[in-house]
Amino acid sequence: MAAPMKVTALLLAFGITNCPAAADEIVLPGSAFERAGSVEARYRLDRPGTGDGTLAIEWTDSLGRLVDRRTVAFTLDGGSDVKFALDLGRAVAMRNTVRARMIFHGQNADERQSAAEAGFVASPPRQSWWDYEIVMWQRQSPAAYQALKEIGVSRGTGFVSREEGRVLEDSIEPMLAADLGWYVENIATDFYSNYNRYDPGKTADWRFVEAKARYKRNPDDAEALMRDPGLSDPAWLAKIGDRLGAIVRESAPYRPLYYSLADEPAIAQT
């Protein structure tokens, strides 16, 4: 039900009320692009057609800018794709949305109206870290992030779900809305600082307390002095390596300031 409802809402937004929801789509050659050159987009009809039509294109971004608006005339001869270009040099925000409204006059006086949209990331320019950066660690609303930008805050914090191996959408969504960058936090705390993890119903130092009690009971018990998890444990090294790779691949289009392996890391309880 979600997809038809979304398309119907888009049709209404364009003022199209006299046609059923269509399954047209805007197809882009990727999900993230550099802010230079152009990219070829395609408006793809849900079925091939023959005839003439117009495509009204509107490109907006998270800053509320109308980046581009134009109308393209086209002719189809049994095809289903209408090509149009996006000038990526116009992009200034990370989050961008392209919407298109199609009016198509086919054979036998068959008129079709439909609409579709697609989102993409315009990656921030590559920059060296040469100046002082002010980072807001606590989560904020989009309005608060916007206000923080105005007083010089340059980044927020993208928090990680270590179980899922990805950056939490609800932590970066407000920053995307304000077009504020971030760094990625606590990717591998469970590996480097396992002692510092919260466990429901237990004190923060319960692992350390148990290790001391075990050693006190038997000073010859070598396992009482073994770290959990071990920093050379091959299973854990593979697990963390996979997680790091997945998070970096996912985050790369946004060019985070840096990737933090752990907050307050140490090899043992302090």
TAGIVEN-V943623 format. One line per field, one symbol per residue. burial: b if it has 24 or more other ideal C-beta (glycine too) atoms within 12 Angstrom, else e. Layout:
BEGIN
burial=???
END
This chain:
BEGIN
burial=eeeeeebeebbeebebeebebbebbbbbeeebbebeeebebbbbbbeebebebbbbbbbbbbeeeebbeeebebebeeebbbbbebebebbebbbbbbbbbbbbebeeeeebbbbbbbbbbbbbeeeeeeeeeebbeeebebeebbebbeeebbbbbbbbbbeebbbbeebbbbbbbbbbbbbbbbbbbbbbbbbbbeeeeeeeeebbeeeeeeeeeeeeeeeeeebbbeeeeeeeeeebeebbeebbebbebbbbbebbbbeeeeeeee
END
